[in-house]
Amino acid sequence: MNIHDIGKSGNVDRSGDRTTRAGVRNDVLVPFVPKDEAKISASSRQTAAAIGNLTERARQDGDDRASLVAAALERLQSGALDQDSVYGATAQKLLDAKFLSG
């Protein structure tokens, strides 16, 4: 290629400059489908297991749970449970049952 003749004829023929390695290029596009993935830490698995155990323990209170809940709601709304002695007794029952220690 003669660089001095570039502007004189209006085009540049570069076919002679092309090496054999720069042949026709075929690009193939492969579709990528992202996958949902979640990684759960060991401490999160332990927390989930502890919550599951607490839930199961709460469900084992007996068959008349609806009546227990209704009675507790009535006592709560009446203000009978809003006393320091009730808070202390409830906390002691939770500790004795090891409710928070799994």
N, CA, C and O atoms as a GROMACS GRO file, in nm:
protein
  408
    1MET      N    1   0.084  -0.116   0.000
    1MET     CA    2   0.000   0.000   0.000
    1MET      C    3   0.089   0.123   0.000
    1MET      O    4   0.186   0.131   0.075
    2ASN      N    5   0.056   0.214  -0.083
    2ASN     CA    6   0.130   0.337  -0.094
    2ASN      C    7   0.052   0.446  -0.022
    2ASN      O    8  -0.054   0.487  -0.068
    3ILE      N    9   0.103   0.493   0.090
    3ILE     CA   10   0.033   0.590   0.173
    3ILE      C   11   0.022   0.727   0.106
    3ILE      O   12  -0.063   0.807   0.144
    4HIS      N   13   0.105   0.755   0.012
    4HIS     CA   14   0.102   0.886  -0.056
    4HIS      C   15  -0.015   0.895  -0.152
    4HIS      O   16  -0.054   1.006  -0.190
    5ASP      N   17  -0.072   0.784  -0.194
    5ASP     CA   18  -0.182   0.785  -0.289
    5ASP      C   19  -0.320   0.771  -0.224
    5ASP      O   20  -0.418   0.748  -0.295
    6ILE      N   21  -0.331   0.783  -0.095
    6ILE     CA   22  -0.457   0.757  -0.027
    6ILE      C   23  -0.565   0.857  -0.069
    6ILE      O   24  -0.676   0.813  -0.100
    7GLY      N   25  -0.541   0.979  -0.071
    7GLY     CA   26  -0.642   1.080  -0.101
    7GLY      C   27  -0.666   1.101  -0.250
    7GLY      O   28  -0.759   1.173  -0.285
    8LYS      N   29  -0.587   1.044  -0.339
    8LYS     CA   30  -0.596   1.074  -0.482
    8LYS      C   31  -0.705   0.994  -0.552
    8LYS      O   32  -0.773   1.049  -0.639
    9SER      N   33  -0.725   0.869  -0.520
    9SER     CA   34  -0.821   0.790  -0.596
    9SER      C   35  -0.953   0.770  -0.520
    9SER      O   36  -1.049   0.717  -0.578
   10GLY      N   37  -0.961   0.808  -0.396
   10GLY     CA   38  -1.087   0.803  -0.324
   10GLY      C   39  -1.111   0.675  -0.245
   10GLY      O   40  -1.201   0.672  -0.161
   11ASN      N   41  -1.033   0.571  -0.267
   11ASN     CA   42  -1.051   0.451  -0.185
   11ASN      C   43  -0.916   0.386  -0.160
   11ASN      O   44  -0.817   0.418  -0.226
   12VAL      N   45  -0.913   0.299  -0.070
   12VAL     CA   46  -0.790   0.229  -0.034
   12VAL      C   47  -0.818   0.080  -0.049
   12VAL      O   48  -0.912   0.028   0.011
   13ASP      N   49  -0.738   0.014  -0.125
   13ASP     CA   50  -0.753  -0.130  -0.142
   13ASP      C   51  -0.660  -0.199  -0.043
   13ASP      O   52  -0.538  -0.194  -0.059
   14ARG      N   53  -0.717  -0.260   0.055
   14ARG     CA   54  -0.635  -0.324   0.156
   14ARG      C   55  -0.637  -0.476   0.143
   14ARG      O   56  -0.585  -0.545   0.232
   15SER      N   57  -0.691  -0.529   0.042
   15SER     CA   58  -0.700  -0.674   0.029
   15SER      C   59  -0.562  -0.739   0.025
   15SER      O   60  -0.547  -0.853   0.069
   16GLY      N   61  -0.465  -0.671  -0.026
   16GLY     CA   62  -0.330  -0.727  -0.031
   16GLY      C   63  -0.261  -0.727   0.104
   16GLY      O   64  -0.166  -0.802   0.125
   17ASP      N   65  -0.308  -0.644   0.197
   17ASP     CA   66  -0.246  -0.635   0.328
   17ASP      C   67  -0.299  -0.739   0.427
   17ASP      O   68  -0.237  -0.762   0.531
   18ARG      N   69  -0.409  -0.801   0.397
   18ARG     CA   70  -0.473  -0.894   0.488
   18ARG      C   71  -0.391  -1.023   0.498
   18ARG      O   72  -0.355  -1.084   0.398
   19THR      N   73  -0.364  -1.061   0.621
   19THR     CA   74  -0.290  -1.185   0.640
   19THR      C   75  -0.388  -1.302   0.637
   19THR      O   76  -0.509  -1.282   0.642
   20THR      N   77  -0.338  -1.422   0.630
   20THR     CA   78  -0.425  -1.539   0.623
   20THR      C   79  -0.491  -1.566   0.758
   20THR      O   80  -0.597  -1.628   0.762
   21ARG      N   81  -0.431  -1.519   0.866
   21ARG     CA   82  -0.491  -1.541   0.998
   21ARG      C   83  -0.614  -1.455   1.019
   21ARG      O   84  -0.698  -1.490   1.102
   22ALA      N   85  -0.628  -1.347   0.951
   22ALA     CA   86  -0.741  -1.256   0.969
   22ALA      C   87  -0.852  -1.291   0.871
   22ALA      O   88  -0.906  -1.203   0.803
   23GLY      N   89  -0.887  -1.418   0.863
   23GLY     CA   90  -0.991  -1.463   0.772
   23GLY      C   91  -1.130  -1.427   0.822
   23GLY      O   92  -1.146  -1.342   0.909
   24VAL      N   93  -1.228  -1.492   0.768
   24VAL     CA   94  -1.367  -1.466   0.803
   24VAL      C   95  -1.390  -1.511   0.948
   24VAL      O   96  -1.346  -1.618   0.990
   25ARG      N   97  -1.458  -1.428   1.019
   25ARG     CA   98  -1.482  -1.456   1.160
   25ARG      C   99  -1.631  -1.488   1.180
   25ARG      O  100  -1.717  -1.409   1.142
   26ASN      N  101  -1.659  -1.602   1.239
   26ASN     CA  102  -1.795  -1.639   1.270
   26ASN      C  103  -1.814  -1.637   1.421
   26ASN      O  104  -1.754  -1.716   1.494
   27ASP      N  105  -1.898  -1.546   1.467
   27ASP     CA  106  -1.929  -1.540   1.609
   27ASP      C  107  -2.053  -1.624   1.636
   27ASP      O  108  -2.153  -1.613   1.566
   28VAL      N  109  -2.044  -1.707   1.736
   28VAL     CA  110  -2.157  -1.789   1.776
   28VAL      C  111  -2.201  -1.742   1.914
   28VAL      O  112  -2.122  -1.743   2.009
   29LEU      N  113  -2.325  -1.702   1.925
   29LEU     CA  114  -2.378  -1.655   2.051
   29LEU      C  115  -2.453  -1.769   2.119
   29LEU      O  116  -2.546  -1.828   2.062
   30VAL      N  117  -2.412  -1.799   2.239
   30VAL     CA  118  -2.478  -1.903   2.317
   30VAL      C  119  -2.563  -1.833   2.422
   30VAL      O  120  -2.510  -1.754   2.501
   31PRO      N  121  -2.694  -1.860   2.425
   31PRO     CA  122  -2.778  -1.791   2.524
   31PRO      C  123  -2.743  -1.834   2.666
   31PRO      O  124  -2.716  -1.951   2.693
   32PHE      N  125  -2.743  -1.736   2.755
   32PHE     CA  126  -2.712  -1.761   2.896
   32PHE      C  127  -2.839  -1.742   2.976
   32PHE      O  128  -2.898  -1.634   2.976
   33VAL      N  129  -2.880  -1.845   3.044
   33VAL     CA  130  -2.999  -1.838   3.128
   33VAL      C  131  -2.953  -1.833   3.273
   33VAL      O  132  -2.900  -1.932   3.324
   34PRO      N  133  -2.972  -1.719   3.341
   34PRO     CA  134  -2.929  -1.711   3.481
   34PRO      C  135  -3.013  -1.802   3.568
   34PRO      O  136  -3.132  -1.821   3.543
   35LYS      N  137  -2.952  -1.858   3.670
   35LYS     CA  138  -3.020  -1.947   3.763
   35LYS      C  139  -3.030  -1.880   3.899
   35LYS      O  140  -2.936  -1.816   3.945
   36ASP      N  141  -3.145  -1.895   3.960
   36ASP     CA  142  -3.161  -1.844   4.096
   36ASP      C  143  -3.082  -1.932   4.192
   36ASP      O  144  -3.086  -2.054   4.184
   37GLU      N  145  -3.011  -1.867   4.282
   37GLU     CA  146  -2.929  -1.941   4.376
   37GLU      C  147  -2.923  -1.864   4.506
   37GLU      O  148  -2.909  -1.742   4.507
   38ALA      N  149  -2.934  -1.936   4.615
   38ALA     CA  150  -2.926  -1.873   4.747
   38ALA      C  151  -2.828  -1.952   4.832
   38ALA      O  152  -2.827  -2.075   4.831
   39LYS      N  153  -2.746  -1.880   4.905
   39LYS     CA  154  -2.653  -1.944   4.997
   39LYS      C  155  -2.692  -1.905   5.138
   39LYS      O  156  -2.700  -1.786   5.172
   40ILE      N  157  -2.718  -2.006   5.221
   40ILE     CA  158  -2.762  -1.982   5.357
   40ILE      C  159  -2.650  -2.023   5.452
   40ILE      O  160  -2.600  -2.135   5.446
   41SER      N  161  -2.612  -1.932   5.538
   41SER     CA  162  -2.501  -1.958   5.630
   41SER      C  163  -2.542  -2.060   5.735
   41SER      O  164  -2.660  -2.086   5.757
   42ALA      N  165  -2.443  -2.118   5.800
   42ALA     CA  166  -2.467  -2.217   5.904
   42ALA      C  167  -2.543  -2.155   6.022
   42ALA      O  168  -2.630  -2.219   6.080
   43SER      N  169  -2.509  -2.033   6.058
   43SER     CA  170  -2.578  -1.968   6.170
   43SER      C  171  -2.725  -1.942   6.136
   43SER      O  172  -2.811  -1.950   6.223
   44SER      N  173  -2.753  -1.909   6.010
   44SER     CA  174  -2.892  -1.888   5.969
   44SER      C  175  -2.969  -2.019   5.972
   44SER      O  176  -3.087  -2.021   6.006
   45ARG      N  177  -2.904  -2.128   5.934
   45ARG     CA  178  -2.970  -2.259   5.942
   45ARG      C  179  -3.001  -2.295   6.088
   45ARG      O  180  -3.107  -2.350   6.117
   46GLN      N  181  -2.908  -2.264   6.178
   46GLN     CA  182  -2.931  -2.291   6.320
   46GLN      C  183  -3.046  -2.207   6.374
   46GLN      O  184  -3.129  -2.256   6.451
   47THR      N  185  -3.052  -2.082   6.334
   47THR     CA  186  -3.160  -1.994   6.377
   47THR      C  187  -3.294  -2.045   6.326
   47THR      O  188  -3.392  -2.047   6.400
   48ALA      N  189  -3.299  -2.085   6.200
   48ALA     CA  190  -3.423  -2.138   6.143
   48ALA      C  191  -3.467  -2.265   6.216
   48ALA      O  192  -3.586  -2.285   6.241
   49ALA      N  193  -3.371  -2.351   6.251
   49ALA     CA  194  -3.403  -2.474   6.324
   49ALA      C  195  -3.456  -2.441   6.464
   49ALA      O  196  -3.551  -2.504   6.510
   50ALA      N  197  -3.396  -2.342   6.530
   50ALA     CA  198  -3.441  -2.303   6.663
   50ALA      C  199  -3.583  -2.246   6.658
   50ALA      O  200  -3.666  -2.277   6.744
   51ILE      N  201  -3.611  -2.166   6.558
   51ILE     CA  202  -3.746  -2.110   6.543
   51ILE      C  203  -3.846  -2.222   6.514
   51ILE      O  204  -3.958  -2.222   6.566
   52GLY      N  205  -3.806  -2.318   6.433
   52GLY     CA  206  -3.891  -2.433   6.406
   52GLY      C  207  -3.922  -2.512   6.532
   52GLY      O  208  -4.035  -2.556   6.553
   53ASN      N  209  -3.820  -2.530   6.618
   53ASN     CA  210  -3.841  -2.601   6.744
   53ASN      C  211  -3.935  -2.525   6.837
   53ASN      O  212  -4.022  -2.584   6.900
   54LEU      N  213  -3.917  -2.393   6.845
   54LEU     CA  214  -4.006  -2.311   6.929
   54LEU      C  215  -4.150  -2.316   6.878
   54LEU      O  216  -4.245  -2.323   6.956
   55THR      N  217  -4.165  -2.314   6.748
   55THR     CA  218  -4.299  -2.321   6.689
   55THR      C  219  -4.365  -2.454   6.723
   55THR      O  220  -4.483  -2.459   6.759
   56GLU      N  221  -4.289  -2.561   6.710
   56GLU     CA  222  -4.342  -2.694   6.741
   56GLU      C  223  -4.381  -2.705   6.889
   56GLU      O  224  -4.484  -2.763   6.923
   57ARG      N  225  -4.298  -2.650   6.976
   57ARG     CA  226  -4.330  -2.653   7.119
   57ARG      C  227  -4.456  -2.574   7.149
   57ARG      O  228  -4.537  -2.615   7.232
   58ALA      N  229  -4.474  -2.461   7.081
   58ALA     CA  230  -4.593  -2.380   7.103
   58ALA      C  231  -4.718  -2.452   7.055
   58ALA      O  232  -4.825  -2.435   7.113
   59ARG      N  233  -4.706  -2.533   6.952
   59ARG     CA  234  -4.822  -2.606   6.899
   59ARG      C  235  -4.858  -2.728   6.984
   59ARG      O  236  -4.966  -2.784   6.965
   60GLN      N  237  -4.773  -2.769   7.075
   60GLN     CA  238  -4.798  -2.887   7.156
   60GLN      C  239  -4.872  -2.853   7.286
   60GLN      O  240  -4.871  -2.933   7.379
   61ASP      N  241  -4.934  -2.740   7.292
   61ASP     CA  242  -5.004  -2.698   7.414
   61ASP      C  243  -5.134  -2.772   7.438
   61ASP      O  244  -5.191  -2.759   7.547
   62GLY      N  245  -5.183  -2.846   7.347
   62GLY     CA  246  -5.307  -2.922   7.368
   62GLY      C  247  -5.410  -2.891   7.262
   62GLY      O  248  -5.392  -2.805   7.176
   63ASP      N  249  -5.519  -2.965   7.271
   63ASP     CA  250  -5.624  -2.953   7.171
   63ASP      C  251  -5.715  -2.833   7.192
   63ASP      O  252  -5.774  -2.783   7.096
   64ASP      N  253  -5.728  -2.786   7.316
   64ASP     CA  254  -5.818  -2.674   7.343
   64ASP      C  255  -5.745  -2.540   7.337
   64ASP      O  256  -5.767  -2.453   7.420
   65ARG      N  257  -5.659  -2.525   7.239
   65ARG     CA  258  -5.580  -2.403   7.224
   65ARG      C  259  -5.670  -2.282   7.201
   65ARG      O  260  -5.642  -2.174   7.253
   66ALA      N  261  -5.776  -2.298   7.126
   66ALA     CA  262  -5.865  -2.184   7.098
   66ALA      C  263  -5.924  -2.129   7.227
   66ALA      O  264  -5.935  -2.007   7.242
   67SER      N  265  -5.963  -2.216   7.318
   67SER     CA  266  -6.020  -2.168   7.444
   67SER      C  267  -5.914  -2.102   7.531
   67SER      O  268  -5.942  -2.004   7.600
   68LEU      N  269  -5.792  -2.154   7.528
   68LEU     CA  270  -5.681  -2.091   7.602
   68LEU      C  271  -5.651  -1.951   7.549
   68LEU      O  272  -5.631  -1.858   7.626
   69VAL      N  273  -5.649  -1.939   7.417
   69VAL     CA  274  -5.621  -1.809   7.355
   69VAL      C  275  -5.733  -1.711   7.387
   69VAL      O  276  -5.706  -1.594   7.417
   70ALA      N  277  -5.858  -1.755   7.382
   70ALA     CA  278  -5.971  -1.667   7.412
   70ALA      C  279  -5.966  -1.620   7.558
   70ALA      O  280  -5.990  -1.502   7.586
   71ALA      N  281  -5.933  -1.710   7.649
   71ALA     CA  282  -5.924  -1.672   7.791
   71ALA      C  283  -5.809  -1.575   7.813
   71ALA      O  284  -5.823  -1.479   7.889
   72ALA      N  285  -5.696  -1.600   7.749
   72ALA     CA  286  -5.581  -1.510   7.764
   72ALA      C  287  -5.611  -1.373   7.707
   72ALA      O  288  -5.573  -1.271   7.765
   73LEU      N  289  -5.679  -1.368   7.593
   73LEU     CA  290  -5.715  -1.240   7.532
   73LEU      C  291  -5.810  -1.162   7.623
   73LEU      O  292  -5.796  -1.041   7.637
   74GLU      N  293  -5.905  -1.231   7.684
   74GLU     CA  294  -5.998  -1.165   7.775
   74GLU      C  295  -5.926  -1.107   7.896
   74GLU      O  296  -5.954  -0.994   7.938
   75ARG      N  297  -5.831  -1.184   7.952
   75ARG     CA  298  -5.754  -1.135   8.067
   75ARG      C  299  -5.663  -1.019   8.028
   75ARG      O  300  -5.644  -0.925   8.105
   76LEU      N  301  -5.608  -1.025   7.908
   76LEU     CA  302  -5.520  -0.918   7.859
   76LEU      C  303  -5.599  -0.789   7.840
   76LEU      O  304  -5.554  -0.681   7.880
   77GLN      N  305  -5.716  -0.799   7.779
   77GLN     CA  306  -5.797  -0.680   7.753
   77GLN      C  307  -5.855  -0.621   7.881
   77GLN      O  308  -5.880  -0.501   7.888
   78SER      N  309  -5.876  -0.704   7.981
   78SER     CA  310  -5.932  -0.654   8.107
   78SER      C  311  -5.825  -0.585   8.193
   78SER      O  312  -5.858  -0.514   8.288
   79GLY      N  313  -5.698  -0.605   8.161
   79GLY     CA  314  -5.590  -0.544   8.237
   79GLY      C  315  -5.540  -0.630   8.351
   79GLY      O  316  -5.454  -0.588   8.428
   80ALA      N  317  -5.592  -0.751   8.362
   80ALA     CA  318  -5.552  -0.841   8.471
   80ALA      C  319  -5.407  -0.886   8.458
   80ALA      O  320  -5.345  -0.924   8.558
   81LEU      N  321  -5.353  -0.881   8.340
   81LEU     CA  322  -5.215  -0.927   8.319
   81LEU      C  323  -5.113  -0.814   8.327
   81LEU      O  324  -4.993  -0.839   8.315
   82ASP      N  325  -5.159  -0.692   8.347
   82ASP     CA  326  -5.069  -0.576   8.348
   82ASP      C  327  -5.022  -0.547   8.491
   82ASP      O  328  -5.049  -0.441   8.547
   83GLN      N  329  -4.949  -0.645   8.547
   83GLN     CA  330  -4.896  -0.632   8.683
   83GLN      C  331  -4.754  -0.689   8.686
   83GLN      O  332  -4.720  -0.781   8.612
   84ASP      N  333  -4.674  -0.631   8.774
   84ASP     CA  334  -4.536  -0.679   8.786
   84ASP      C  335  -4.528  -0.825   8.829
   84ASP      O  336  -4.439  -0.898   8.786
   85SER      N  337  -4.621  -0.869   8.913
   85SER     CA  338  -4.619  -1.008   8.958
   85SER      C  339  -4.646  -1.104   8.842
   85SER      O  340  -4.590  -1.213   8.837
   86VAL      N  341  -4.730  -1.063   8.749
   86VAL     CA  342  -4.759  -1.146   8.631
   86VAL      C  343  -4.637  -1.152   8.541
   86VAL      O  344  -4.604  -1.258   8.487
   87TYR      N  345  -4.569  -1.039   8.523
   87TYR     CA  346  -4.448  -1.038   8.439
   87TYR      C  347  -4.342  -1.131   8.497
   87TYR      O  348  -4.279  -1.208   8.425
   88GLY      N  349  -4.324  -1.125   8.628
   88GLY     CA  350  -4.224  -1.209   8.694
   88GLY      C  351  -4.258  -1.357   8.684
   88GLY      O  352  -4.171  -1.439   8.657
   89ALA      N  353  -4.384  -1.391   8.706
   89ALA     CA  354  -4.427  -1.531   8.698
   89ALA      C  355  -4.412  -1.585   8.555
   89ALA      O  356  -4.372  -1.699   8.535
   90THR      N  357  -4.446  -1.502   8.457
   90THR     CA  358  -4.432  -1.543   8.317
   90THR      C  359  -4.286  -1.565   8.281
   90THR      O  360  -4.251  -1.664   8.217
   91ALA      N  361  -4.201  -1.473   8.322
   91ALA     CA  362  -4.057  -1.488   8.294
   91ALA      C  363  -4.001  -1.613   8.361
   91ALA      O  364  -3.920  -1.685   8.302
   92GLN      N  365  -4.044  -1.640   8.483
   92GLN     CA  366  -3.997  -1.759   8.555
   92GLN      C  367  -4.042  -1.887   8.485
   92GLN      O  368  -3.966  -1.983   8.476
   93LYS      N  369  -4.166  -1.889   8.436
   93LYS     CA  370  -4.216  -2.007   8.363
   93LYS      C  371  -4.135  -2.030   8.236
   93LYS      O  372  -4.104  -2.144   8.201
   94LEU      N  373  -4.101  -1.923   8.166
   94LEU     CA  374  -4.019  -1.936   8.044
   94LEU      C  375  -3.880  -1.990   8.077
   94LEU      O  376  -3.828  -2.076   8.006
   95LEU      N  377  -3.821  -1.941   8.185
   95LEU     CA  378  -3.689  -1.989   8.226
   95LEU      C  379  -3.694  -2.135   8.269
   95LEU      O  380  -3.607  -2.214   8.232
   96ASP      N  381  -3.796  -2.171   8.348
   96ASP     CA  382  -3.808  -2.309   8.396
   96ASP      C  383  -3.828  -2.407   8.280
   96ASP      O  384  -3.779  -2.520   8.284
   97ALA      N  385  -3.901  -2.365   8.178
   97ALA     CA  386  -3.927  -2.452   8.064
   97ALA      C  387  -3.811  -2.451   7.964
   97ALA      O  388  -3.815  -2.522   7.864
   98LYS      N  389  -3.709  -2.369   7.992
   98LYS     CA  390  -3.596  -2.351   7.900
   98LYS      C  391  -3.645  -2.318   7.759
   98LYS      O  392  -3.592  -2.366   7.659
   99PHE      N  393  -3.749  -2.235   7.755
   99PHE     CA  394  -3.814  -2.201   7.630
   99PHE      C  395  -3.721  -2.126   7.534
   99PHE      O  396  -3.727  -2.146   7.413
  100LEU      N  397  -3.636  -2.042   7.589
  100LEU     CA  398  -3.547  -1.962   7.503
  100LEU      C  399  -3.411  -2.028   7.482
  100LEU      O  400  -3.330  -1.976   7.406
  101SER      N  401  -3.385  -2.140   7.545
  101SER     CA  402  -3.255  -2.205   7.527
  101SER      C  403  -3.262  -2.321   7.431
  101SER      O  404  -3.161  -2.390   7.410
  102GLY      N  405  -3.377  -2.346   7.372
  102GLY     CA  406  -3.391  -2.452   7.270
  102GLY      C  407  -3.421  -2.578   7.335
  102GLY      O  408  -3.436  -2.680   7.267
   0.00000   0.00000   0.00000
